[in-house]
Amino acid sequence: MTDRVLVAGAGIAGLSTVRALRRHGIPATAVEQRPTRLEAGLAINVPGNGVQALAALGVGDGLRDVGVPVSRREYRTQRGRLLFSVAEDEFWGGEHQPRCIRRRDLHELLEHDLPSGSVRYGVAVSAVRVTADGAEVTFSDGSTDRYGFVVGADGVHSAVRPSLFGDERLGAALLSAAGWRFMAPNPGITCWTVWTGDSGTVLLLPAGDGEVYGFASATRGGPIGSDPSWLSAAFAGFPEPVQTAVAEALLRPDSMYHSPIEEVRIPRWHQGRVVLIGDAAHATAPVWAQGASLAVEDALVLAELLASRDWETVGGEWDRRRRGRVAHVQAATDQLSRAAAKPAWLRNLLLPAIGRHSYRSAYGPLRTPVASLTAPG
């Protein structure tokens, strides 16, 4: 059975991979440890390169229908003073204007119209053993099977990655050791807005249906508690919209998620006919919101290679084509994380001068058309 492709994970990376492969006529099956499709969940910010990549997957119209357009970014101080802003609709152009979409909705778009059986829920990959003509896979239910190619799209805590390279330690992000994510009634926020103080940084982004998506983390490497009360203490001196959103989120603990901010930076993303993509290969802190966007791009490039190359050579070529773009995002993430970690008085002096340039430097190279990502060179 060396012509079959297995995708470990049915998140954004995994579903995008199955969809991209199907568009090339390559059957693929994804397995996912969740027992059912995603029913709730948070929102996600999709920058212009992600919008472009999703359009190449055939879900651009759906994204425009259900995603909330993001036309502007604002970076503010703890007291609310505007440091700088960016007109995102002008930067990306109307066709690729960033969108905020609920994860559940994005999953539904990616899974829509896939053939029956493309995703198996309630089972996960436990281990992978590389063989001469593919890989032998052990599943969480104890069964095993052989595949011609395996894609590890199973996130930061991937089971495929240690099967290939051992238990490599995850790196803590420069931005913060952990973060809180939440949904709350919109307190009047009209655009992507972030406030940064000495104690913490919080982002609020309109997500539609009268709600905002929020992300909060400590500033300058400070401690961040797993008790929700940390949010109240950290943002007590912030402007009213922040305090209101935090207070509302605390009334709905089921909408709040606390988790480490971990990064994956490893020298290889493949072994034989097994490759890692998305967060399993290169998770970064959410400074530039590139997790989902890079994952969709990964899927497009990998599918093109599997459709046009000997599968024995795909892993090395895949790594070569994607490494530079990912390294650029990682470097831009580190740069802004270091700026955010400076004392508030210095940061507030620097950002008005360098903020727009940092935005253009980070996102400018990512405007390369998705179609060209699959071209040699």
N, C-alpha and C positions, 0 to 999 in steps of 0.2 A: 504493500500500500504506500509506495513511495511518491505518489502523485498528490497526496492529500496535504492540505495546510491546516494546522491547528493554531488558533489564537488563544493565548491564555489571558483571560480578562475581557469583560464586555463593558468597560467604561468608554470614555470618549475615544481613547487610542484604539481599543479593541474593536469597537463597532465601526470606526472609520476604516480600519484595516480590512475587515470583512467586506464592507461596502466598496472600497477601492478595488479589492481583488475581484469581486463580482462584476464590476464594470469592465474588467479585463477578461472576463470569462473564466476566471479561476475559482472553483468552488472552495469555500473555506468555512470552518466552524469555529465559533468562539465558545469557551466555557467560562462560567461566572459563578463565584461562590454565593452571591446573593440568591435567595430562593425565588425571587420574582423580579420583574422589571422595577426600575426606580419609581417609587410612588410619590415621594415628596422631595426633600433636598433643598439646597441653596441655589443661588443664582451664580452666574459666571460672566465675567467681562471678556468679550471677544474683540481684540484689536483688529485693525484692518487686514493684516496678513492672515489672521484666522478666518475672517469673513471671506477673503479671497479663496482660501483653501477649501472651506465648506462649500462654496459655489462650485468649485471643481469637482466636488463629490456629488453634486446634483441636489444639494439641499439649500441653495442660496435663496430661492423664493420662500421657502418655509421659514428660514431665518429672518427674512425681512417681515414676514407676516406676524411672527410671535415675539421677535426680539425688540427690545426698546432701543431706539437709536441714541448713541452717545455723541453729542456734538461738541462738548467742551470739557476740559479738565481744569480744575482749580487746585492750587497748592496753597494752604493757609497756615498761619501760626496758631498756637494754642488759643490765642484771644480772638482769632477770626480774621486777622489782617491778611489780605491777599498778597502772596509773594510773587506768583506769576501764574499765567493761565495759557492754555493751548487750545486753538480752534481745531479740534480733531477732524471735523467734517471737511475743513479746507485742506488739512494735511493729507488725509487718505483719499479724498474725493468722494463724491456721493455714492458711487457704486460700491465702495469698500468702507463706508462709514462704520465705525465700531458699533457693536450691539451688546446689550446686556440681556441675557436669556437665562431662564431657569434651567438647571441641569436636567431636570426631568424632561423638559420640553426638547432640549437638545438631544438627549438619548432617544426620544421618540422619533425625532426627525431622522436620525442616523439609522434607526432600526426599521423605519417605515419601508414597506414593500420588499424587504429582504425575504428570500424564500423560506418556507417553513423549515425549522430545524437548523437555521443558521446560528442560533444562539441556544445553548443548553444552560439553564439556570439550576442552581443548587449543587453544582459540582465544580471543583477547582483543580488546577494542576498542583500537585505536591512536589514533584521532582521531574527532572528531564535528564536523560542520558544520551549524549551525542553518539550516533552510530555512523557507519561508513556511508549509508544512503539516506540519512535523515536523523531521526531521534526516537527513542522509546520514552513514552510519557507515563508517569504514574499519577493517578487521580486521587482525589480526597476520599473517594469511596472504596479505594483499594484496588481498583481495576487498572489495567495497563493497555496501551495500544501503541502502534508505530505510525509515524507520519513522515512524509517527505520533507516537510519544512515546518518549523515551529516558531511562532512570534510571541515573545514575552511582552505582553502589554498589560501586565498585572500590577502596575503602580510602584510606589516608593518601596513598599515592603514585598517586593516581588519574590515568588518562590522559584522562578526560572533563573534569576540572577545568581543566587548562591549555588544552584546546581551547576552553573558554568564556571564560576570564579571563586567559590567559597564564601564564607561569611564576612564579606567586606563591611567594615563599619560605616554607617551613614554619617555624613558630616552635618553639623549644626550650621544653620544659615547665619551669615553675618548680620542679617536684618534683626532677628530675634530668635530666641530658642523655641518659642511657641506662639500661637495666635488664637484668637477667638473669631469665629464667623457666625453671623446671625442674620435673620430676617426680622424686619420691624415695620410698623406703619410709617409711611413717609412723613417726616416732620416739615416738609416744604423744600426738600432738596430737588434741584432742577438739573443738576449735571454731576459728573464724576467729581467728587470733592474730598480732599484729604486734609486733615489737621494734624500737625505734629508739635508736641511739647516735650518737656524733659522727661515726663513719666511715660507717655505713650503716644502712639500714632493710630488714628482711626480714619478709615475710608467709608464713605456712604455713597451709594450709587443707585439711582432710580431703577427699579426692577419691574415696573408695571403693576397693575391691580392695586394701586395705592400703597405699595410697599417699597422699601429700600433694602438693598443687600449691604451688610456691614462687615468689615474686616478690621480687627484691632490687634495691635501687638505692642510690646514694650519698646521703648526708644533707648538707644545707646547700650543695648545688651542688658538692660535691667531685668529683674525677675518678673515673671508673669505667672500668676496663680491659676490653678485649675478650679478654684472656687469662683463662681460668677461675680461675687462681690468685688473681685479685683477690678472689674470694669467700672463700677461705681466710684471706687477710690481713685483709679488712674485718670478718669476723665471728669472729675468733679469740677475742675476749673475751666472746662472747655465751653464753647458757645452753646446756646440753648438747643439748636438742632441736634447736636451730639448728645447732650444730656437727655433729651427727650427720647431719641432713638434707643439709647442704652437702657433707659428706664422701661420703655415698652418691651424691649427684647427680654429683659429680666422677668417680665410678667408671663413670658412664653418660653419657658426653659427647653421645650421640645424643639424650638427653632434655633437653639444655640449649640455650637460645636467647638470644643477646645481640643487642639491637637498640636504636636510638635511641628516646627517648620524645619524639615530635613532636606538635605540636598544629596544628589547622587552624582558623583564625578569620578568616573572610572575610565581607564585607558582603552578598554575594548568593549564593544557592544555586540560582539558576535563570537561564535565558535561553531565551526562546521556549518550545518544548515539550521542553526538556531540564532536568532537575533533578538535584541532588546530594543524596544521603542518607547517613546513617551517618557513618563516619569520613571519607569523601570530602568531606563538608560541614563536620563539626564534631568532629574527633578531639580528645580531651582526655586528659590524664594519668590513669592508672587509680586515682586517689585514692578515688573513690566507685563504681568498677566499673560505670560507666554506658555504656560503649561499645556493648555488645551490646543492652542494654535500650533505649537511645535509638534504636538502629537498628531494632529490632522495632516500637517505637512509630511511628517514621517510616513504616515500610511500611504499617501499619494506616491511618494518616491519609492518606497519599498514595493508597492504593487506594480509600478512600472518596471522595476528591475526583475521581479519574479516573472513578469509577462514577456520579458525580452532577453533574459540572460540564462545561462546554465546556472542552476540553483547552487552548484558548488562555489560559484564565484560571487554570489549575491552579497554575502555577509561583508566581505572586504570592500566591495564597491559601495554598498550602503553606508558603511562607516565613513568612507572617503567623502561621499557627497554631502553628508549631514554634519560632519564634525565642525567645520568652520562656522556654520550658521549658529549652531548650538553654543560654540565657544564665544561667539560674539554676544549672545544673550547673557551668558554667564558673566562675562566681563562687565557688561553694562549693569547687571544686577549688583555685582560687587561694588561698582563705582557709586551708584546711588545709595546703596546700603551704608557705605563709608561716609557719604555726605550726611545722611540722616542721623548717623551716630555722633556727629559733632555737637558741641554745646549749643544750646538754642540760640544764643546771641550771635554766634559765628555762622550757624546754619542760616539764620534769617538774613544775614548780610550776603552770604554766598548765593543762595538760590535765585534771588531776582536777577543776578548777573549770569548764572550758568544754567538755570533751569530749562529754558527753551532749547538751548544748545544741547543739553543732555538728552532731552526728549528726541530731538532730531537725530542725534548721533545714535541713539538706541534703536529707533524705529526706521530711520532712513534706509539702511540696508535690507530691512525686512519687507520693503515695498516691491522687491523683485517679484515679477509675476510667477505664480505657482507653476505654470506650464514649463518655465525654464528651469525649475528645480530638478526636473527629471532628465535634463539634457546633459550629455557628457561635458566635461570640462572643469 
